[in-house]
Amino acid sequence: MFTDPSLHSSRRAAGGSRHAPLLGAIALCSLAACGASEKTAIADSPAATAAAASSDPAPPVVTITAQNYSYSAPDTIASGMVTLRLVNKGPELHHVQLFRIAAGRSIADVEMGMKMAKAESPPPPWLEPVAGPNSPAPGGEQSLTEELTPGNYAIVCMIPSTDGVMHATKGMVKGLTVIPSTGPRVMAPSADVKVVMSDYAWDVSPAITAGKHVIQIENNAAQPHEMFIIQLAPGKNVNDFLQWFGAQQGPPPATPMGGISAMPKGAVGYVSVNLPPGEYALMCFLPDAKDGKPHLAHGMVKPFTIS
C-alpha cells in the first residue's frame, strides 16, 4: 500500500480539479438554475438511437449512480465496447474517473491511498487513467461509450467539495472488474461530430448544433486532457467566466453540461449530448505536466454558439 500524497488533484494528471471552490460553486448554482432531470432514459440517447436504427448490437449500458459520497454500480462487467451512464443523485458535482489498477495492487490499496491523499501530487504509476463520464449538473446524467479491456479498475470521484476535501478521500471510490467477454463483438456508435484534442486546443468538426449528438473524442496530445462542457448564463461570455475563475467570488456564470473526464494519449470515447441553444465553451482544467497550471490557462478554452 502507499501512503504518499499521490492521488489528490482532481484534474492533476487524471480526474478531478484542484479548484474546489470552482466546482463546488458550479454544483450549488446548478442545483438552483439548471433543473436537470434524472428521468432521461439512456434509450433516448443519440448513441442508443443510432444503434437501434442499425443492425449492429448496441453497447451494453452500465449505470453508475453517484451520491454524496459513494457510487452504486455493478461489481463486474464484460470487456469490449460499453456505455457508462453516470446518474448524479447527489447535491454536489460528481464525475467518473476510471483508473486501471496494475497487477499486484488492489482496490484496497486505492481506497487506503485516497484516504491519505493530499493535494498537488499525481496518481502513482500503478494507476492508469481511463476516461469516464464528466460532470453533469446535480440531478442530471452523462453517458460515455468506450472500449474497456479486461482487468481491475477503480471508479473514483476526484472532485473536491467546497471544504477542499476530495470526494474520493471521503470514500467515493468503488472497484470494478472487467472480465473477458464471451459475446459477439460490439462496434463503436456512429458519431456525427468529431473532436480531436491536442496541446492545448480542440478541433471540432462539424460545428455542434442544437439537439442530440454523439461526439467522438480523440486525444492526440502528448498528455492527458478532459473535455468539460459549460453553458454560459444569459448575457455572459467566456471572459466573464475566466474573470470569475480568477477570483471565484459570487455565483459562477455557467452550468456544467458533462463531457469526458481525463483521457490518456491515444484514447477514444463517444459522448452523448443533448444541447439547447445558447452560449457554450469547452474547457480543460487538468494541470499541465510542465508547469502545473490548468490547461485553460494555456488557452485550452473553446467558446461556441448554438443557435
URTA-V473306 format. One line per field, one symbol per residue. ss: DSSP state (a for helix, b for strand, c for the rest). A space follows every 50 residues. Layout:
BEGIN
ss: ???
END
This chain:
BEGIN
ss: cccccccccccccccccccaaaaaaaaaaaaaaccccccccaaacaaaaa aacccccccbbbbbbbbccbbbcccbbbcbbbbbbbbbccccccccbbbb bcccccaaaaaaaaacccccccccccbbbbccbccbccccbbbbbbbbcc bbbbbbcccbcccccbccccccbbbbbbbcccccccccccccbbbbbbcc bbbbbcccccbbbbbbbbbcccccbbbbbbbbcccccaaaaaaaaaaccc cccbbbbbbbbbbccccbbbbbbbbccbbbbbbcccbccccccbaaaacc bbbbbbc
END
